């Protein structure tokens, strides 16, 4: 039975991989959304480096050979070689999912016990800071390095900029979340944020305590220079994102109220296929991956321009 399960699982994963292209490694993204491994940067003083951090399926475990599907990074690829004040954008896809956190009591998606140890997100922040220093060493001005990320990578972006605002130019956070589908699971739309979080706290006190601790730490800084995108149909933190309005320096953009942007239906595209985000299980969480999201490219470029002055 176990062997049959593994065969079926392998078939599902293989089919998904074929449909979506391939999983990308760490490296610079090209206009075609492929990745060139290495850190070569020509004319570094006139480059803007966006470090992109993927999300993750299990927020404190090591997951080998997992990073991001090619179809999920099309919008980052659309920014490559765009110029801001005579400086060209480069996007570095940063895979950092192959290590675990240091929780000593229980590892899992939403732990019941109080977290003890260094969380995986904290380790990912350290790895981002190490990468930043490597770019600085080869001549990229610090203010021209932008941290960005989706889901857990989006939360990482906020945490890094709150703790180390002077290490980089700024941050771009997409659909920040790292504690499961809280909005849908705890029926936030029906019962409201307060009651939903109370239920989550009762069921998963360790996860709720860590989430609140991270939010409180982000709020502590007088200014967190991050452009943050959220969506109300995001099953994860979509209806629990209002706390961003309380963080000085954060500019929050609610992408839309439905699955359209500027009147255009959002689809995710891959090699020879496309699918409406409204038909995907986590379409609201993936709104920033829909091709229609490129509507916000001028907004992103304006934000970057304001940070590299």
C-alpha positions as a printed NumPy array, in Angstrom:
array([[  0.   ,   0.   ,   0.   ],
       [  2.81 ,   2.403,   0.917],
       [  4.636,   1.582,  -2.316],
       [  1.459,   2.224,  -4.333],
       [  0.982,   5.544,  -2.557],
       [  4.543,   6.617,  -3.404],
       [  4.062,   5.648,  -7.063],
       [  0.847,   7.658,  -7.288],
       [  2.482,  10.605,  -5.524],
       [  5.44 ,  10.496,  -7.908],
       [  3.063,  10.419, -10.879],
       [  1.149,  13.448,  -9.6  ],
       [  4.337,  15.419,  -8.948],
       [  5.802,  14.447, -12.32 ],
       [  2.622,  15.467, -14.132],
       [  2.541,  18.792, -12.31 ],
       [  6.199,  19.388, -13.085],
       [  5.626,  18.699, -16.772],
       [  2.695,  21.117, -16.921],
       [  4.489,  23.878, -15.074],
       [  7.875,  23.621, -16.754],
       [ 10.448,  23.072, -14.047],
       [ 11.576,  24.106, -10.61 ],
       [ 14.121,  26.889, -10.788],
       [ 17.411,  26.992,  -8.897],
       [ 19.117,  29.977,  -7.296],
       [ 20.429,  32.469,  -9.815],
       [ 19.573,  35.475, -11.953],
       [ 16.248,  35.343, -13.767],
       [ 16.21 ,  36.133, -17.472],
       [ 13.426,  37.771, -19.466],
       [ 12.22 ,  34.29 , -20.438],
       [ 11.976,  33.28 , -16.757],
       [ 14.862,  30.826, -16.991],
       [ 17.691,  31.077, -14.46 ],
       [ 21.387,  31.652, -15.012],
       [ 23.297,  30.278, -12.037],
       [ 26.095,  32.313, -10.508],
       [ 26.481,  35.867,  -9.272],
       [ 28.155,  37.642, -12.161],
       [ 27.112,  41.307, -12.32 ],
       [ 28.533,  43.558, -15.022],
       [ 28.744,  47.27 , -14.154],
       [ 27.422,  46.668, -10.597],
       [ 27.134,  50.373,  -9.716],
       [ 24.455,  50.734, -12.368],
       [ 22.438,  47.675, -11.42 ],
       [ 19.417,  47.276,  -9.161],
       [ 19.281,  43.809,  -7.607],
       [ 15.908,  42.443,  -6.513],
       [ 16.379,  39.346,  -4.358],
       [ 13.234,  37.215,  -4.685],
       [ 12.302,  34.817,  -1.873],
       [  9.895,  31.982,  -2.602],
       [  7.18 ,  30.756,  -0.278],
       [  7.343,  27.361,   1.412],
       [  4.985,  24.471,   2.05 ],
       [  6.039,  23.649,   5.595],
       [  7.221,  26.611,   7.563],
       [  9.86 ,  25.029,   9.774],
       [ 11.052,  21.936,   7.938],
       [ 13.781,  21.24 ,   5.433],
       [ 12.401,  20.538,   1.951],
       [ 15.064,  19.457,  -0.512],
       [ 14.843,  20.171,  -4.234],
       [ 11.999,  22.632,  -3.813],
       [ 12.075,  26.315,  -4.664],
       [  9.738,  27.877,  -7.233],
       [  8.027,  26.823, -10.445],
       [  8.911,  28.748, -13.587],
       [  5.295,  29.88 , -14.115],
       [  5.27 ,  31.496, -10.664],
       [  8.012,  33.961, -11.48 ],
       [  6.873,  35.341, -14.836],
       [  6.083,  38.758, -13.341],
       [  9.529,  39.077, -11.762],
       [ 10.999,  38.198, -15.162],
       [  9.008,  41.036, -16.741],
       [ 10.991,  43.514, -14.618],
       [ 14.381,  42.261, -15.777],
       [ 16.392,  44.876, -17.737],
       [ 13.844,  47.593, -17.018],
       [ 15.657,  50.88 , -16.3  ],
       [ 15.169,  53.223, -13.361],
       [ 17.229,  56.415, -13.435],
       [ 19.669,  54.808, -15.866],
       [ 20.101,  51.677, -13.721],
       [ 19.003,  48.254, -14.956],
       [ 17.011,  45.801, -12.856],
       [ 18.333,  42.304, -12.23 ],
       [ 16.287,  39.718, -10.307],
       [ 17.993,  37.019,  -8.264],
       [ 15.891,  33.954,  -7.446],
       [ 17.018,  32.858,  -3.98 ],
       [ 16.245,  29.26 ,  -3.018],
       [ 16.549,  28.702,   0.725],
       [ 14.206,  25.891,   1.635],
       [ 16.662,  23.07 ,   2.251],
       [ 17.207,  23.604,   5.969],
       [ 15.043,  23.465,   9.085],
       [ 14.547,  25.723,  12.067],
       [ 15.772,  24.899,  15.567],
       [ 12.476,  24.214,  17.31 ],
       [ 13.206,  21.884,  20.201],
       [  9.72 ,  20.681,  21.073],
       [  7.644,  20.052,  17.955],
       [  8.169,  20.659,  14.28 ],
       [  5.231,  21.291,  12.025],
       [  3.025,  23.723,  10.109],
       [  1.117,  25.082,  13.112],
       [  2.68 ,  23.914,  16.364],
       [  0.713,  23.768,  19.611],
       [  3.698,  24.38 ,  21.858],
       [  5.544,  27.672,  22.334],
       [  8.311,  27.985,  19.787],
       [ 11.786,  27.541,  21.227],
       [ 14.871,  28.002,  19.093],
       [ 15.731,  29.84 ,  15.896],
       [ 12.853,  29.688,  13.457],
       [ 13.453,  28.852,   9.815],
       [ 12.367,  32.376,   8.811],
       [ 15.097,  33.822,  11.048],
       [ 17.622,  31.561,   9.341],
       [ 16.356,  32.632,   5.935],
       [ 16.813,  36.261,   6.958],
       [ 20.429,  35.528,   7.906],
       [ 21.023,  33.875,   4.526],
       [ 19.51 ,  36.889,   2.751],
       [ 21.805,  39.222,   4.672],
       [ 24.802,  37.078,   3.719],
       [ 23.743,  37.273,   0.072],
       [ 23.317,  41.043,   0.322],
       [ 26.892,  41.398,   1.593],
       [ 28.176,  39.336,  -1.342],
       [ 26.494,  41.727,  -3.759],
       [ 27.859,  44.727,  -1.861],
       [ 31.348,  43.228,  -2.008],
       [ 31.222,  43.021,  -5.812],
       [ 30.21 ,  46.671,  -6.048],
       [ 26.405,  46.875,  -5.97 ],
       [ 25.386,  49.906,  -3.85 ],
       [ 23.484,  48.758,  -0.767],
       [ 20.528,  51.061,  -1.446],
       [ 20.147,  49.43 ,  -4.882],
       [ 19.435,  46.017,  -3.35 ],
       [ 15.754,  45.262,  -2.794],
       [ 14.451,  42.279,  -0.811],
       [ 11.205,  40.769,  -2.056],
       [  9.177,  37.629,  -1.56 ],
       [  5.857,  35.824,  -1.729],
       [  3.914,  34.214,   1.148],
       [  6.5  ,  33.11 ,   3.754],
       [  9.009,  35.009,   1.61 ],
       [  6.778,  38.072,   1.907],
       [  6.696,  37.791,   5.688],
       [ 10.476,  37.311,   5.631],
       [ 10.754,  40.565,   3.671],
       [  8.828,  42.5  ,   6.326],
       [ 10.789,  40.905,   9.172],
       [ 14.155,  41.634,   7.53 ],
       [ 13.35 ,  45.284,   6.784],
       [ 11.982,  45.788,  10.298],
       [ 15.107,  44.364,  11.929],
       [ 17.729,  45.598,   9.427],
       [ 16.344,  48.686,   7.632],
       [ 19.807,  50.018,   6.792],
       [ 21.126,  46.832,   5.18 ],
       [ 19.18 ,  47.219,   1.916],
       [ 17.265,  49.826,  -0.056],
       [ 13.793,  48.492,   0.657],
       [ 11.4  ,  45.591,   0.321],
       [  8.481,  44.331,  -1.757],
       [  6.179,  41.858,   0.014],
       [  3.571,  39.773,  -1.809],
       [  0.742,  38.02 ,   0.079],
       [  2.735,  37.735,   3.325],
       [  1.709,  34.569,   5.194],
       [  3.363,  31.627,   6.899],
       [  0.805,  29.958,   9.155],
       [ -1.597,  28.186,   6.848],
       [ -4.974,  29.159,   5.406],
       [ -6.119,  31.167,   8.409],
       [ -8.664,  33.322,   6.556],
       [-10.607,  30.376,   5.167],
       [-10.041,  27.812,   7.92 ],
       [-11.192,  30.124,  10.706],
       [-13.962,  31.754,   8.625],
       [-12.711,  35.32 ,   9.037],
       [-15.27 ,  36.709,   6.596],
       [-18.113,  35.294,   8.709],
       [-16.889,  35.766,  12.287],
       [-14.397,  38.643,  11.917],
       [-10.633,  38.816,  12.583],
       [-10.811,  38.969,  16.394],
       [-12.931,  35.848,  16.845],
       [-11.015,  33.992,  14.128],
       [ -7.641,  34.65 ,  15.77 ],
       [ -9.11 ,  33.679,  19.153],
       [-10.115,  30.311,  17.704],
       [ -6.709,  29.88 ,  16.096],
       [ -5.001,  30.732,  19.389],
       [ -7.069,  28.142,  21.229],
       [ -6.307,  25.425,  18.693],
       [ -2.682,  26.306,  17.902],
       [ -1.343,  28.469,  20.739],
       [  2.294,  28.054,  19.707],
       [  1.677,  29.149,  16.132],
       [ -0.551,  32.047,  17.198],
       [  2.037,  33.269,  19.722],
       [  4.847,  33.161,  17.148],
       [  2.749,  34.905,  14.496],
       [  1.817,  37.698,  16.9  ],
       [  5.393,  38.015,  18.112],
       [  6.607,  38.44 ,  14.533],
       [  3.931,  41.05 ,  13.821],
       [  4.765,  42.956,  17.015],
       [  8.464,  42.985,  16.11 ],
       [  7.634,  44.383,  12.665],
       [  5.513,  47.12 ,  14.228],
       [  8.305,  48.219,  16.61 ],
       [ 10.377,  50.098,  14.035],
       [  9.519,  53.722,  13.337],
       [  9.664,  53.096,   9.589],
       [  9.595,  49.83 ,   7.638],
       [ 10.223,  50.737,   3.963],
       [  8.165,  47.994,   2.326],
       [  5.649,  47.962,  -0.515],
       [  3.127,  45.252,   0.464],
       [  0.466,  43.628,  -1.734],
       [ -2.55 ,  41.813,  -0.283],
       [ -5.808,  40.374,  -1.629],
       [ -9.078,  39.786,   0.289],
       [ -9.667,  36.418,  -1.41 ],
       [ -6.306,  35.109,  -0.222],
       [ -7.236,  32.078,   1.898],
       [ -4.11 ,  32.526,   3.988],
       [ -3.83 ,  36.021,   5.52 ],
       [ -5.987,  37.949,   3.067],
       [ -8.63 ,  39.071,   5.563],
       [ -6.093,  39.307,   8.391],
       [ -3.747,  41.807,   6.72 ],
       [ -5.092,  45.071,   8.173],
       [ -2.265,  45.139,  10.729],
       [ -0.017,  46.305,   7.879],
       [ -1.812,  49.657,   8.031],
       [ -0.371,  50.098,  11.536],
       [  3.26 ,  49.67 ,  10.45 ],
       [  4.962,  53.047,   9.82 ],
       [  6.547,  53.183,   6.39 ],
       [  4.651,  50.266,   4.861],
       [  2.657,  51.121,   1.743],
       [ -0.102,  48.541,   1.418],
       [ -1.884,  47.905,  -1.863],
       [ -5.026,  45.766,  -1.945],
       [ -4.683,  44.194,  -5.367],
       [ -8.419,  44.014,  -6.146],
       [-11.685,  42.766,  -4.711],
       [-12.075,  39.881,  -7.164],
       [ -9.936,  37.958,  -9.637],
       [ -9.527,  40.839, -12.042],
       [ -7.   ,  43.671, -12.145],
       [ -7.953,  46.838, -14.005],
       [-10.888,  44.935, -15.496],
       [ -8.699,  42.128, -16.851],
       [ -9.283,  38.527, -15.777],
       [ -6.174,  37.111, -14.125],
       [ -4.609,  33.939, -15.46 ],
       [ -1.451,  32.054, -14.611],
       [  0.508,  30.854, -17.624],
       [  3.006,  28.084, -18.147],
       [  4.527,  26.301, -21.107],
       [  1.601,  25.728, -23.459],
       [ -1.129,  26.216, -20.855],
       [ -2.976,  28.835, -18.887],
       [ -5.51 ,  28.746, -16.053],
       [ -7.78 ,  31.343, -14.512],
       [ -6.732,  32.183, -10.972],
       [-10.391,  32.069,  -9.936],
       [-10.344,  28.326, -10.74 ],
       [ -7.225,  27.511,  -8.738],
       [ -7.48 ,  26.268,  -5.139],
       [ -5.241,  29.068,  -3.884],
       [ -5.912,  31.579,  -6.647],
       [ -6.312,  34.493,  -4.243],
       [ -2.929,  33.724,  -2.714],
       [ -1.387,  33.638,  -6.188],
       [ -2.824,  36.911,  -7.515],
       [  0.649,  38.42 ,  -7.746],
       [  1.62 ,  35.54 , -10.052],
       [ -1.132,  36.199, -12.577],
       [  0.002,  37.884, -15.783],
       [ -2.507,  40.674, -15.096],
       [ -0.422,  41.682, -12.069],
       [  2.07 ,  43.335, -14.427],
       [ -0.389,  46.229, -14.264],
       [  1.463,  47.097, -11.042],
       [  4.94 ,  47.127, -12.617],
       [  4.942,  50.968, -12.87 ],
       [  3.995,  51.14 ,  -9.176],
       [  6.856,  48.806,  -8.284],
       [  9.294,  50.804, -10.394],
       [  8.157,  54.063,  -8.787],
       [  8.684,  52.526,  -5.356],
       [ 12.195,  51.361,  -6.261],
       [ 12.991,  54.809,  -7.703],
       [ 12.007,  56.374,  -4.382],
       [ 14.347,  54.045,  -2.5  ],
       [ 17.513,  54.375,  -4.622],
       [ 17.71 ,  58.183,  -4.603]])
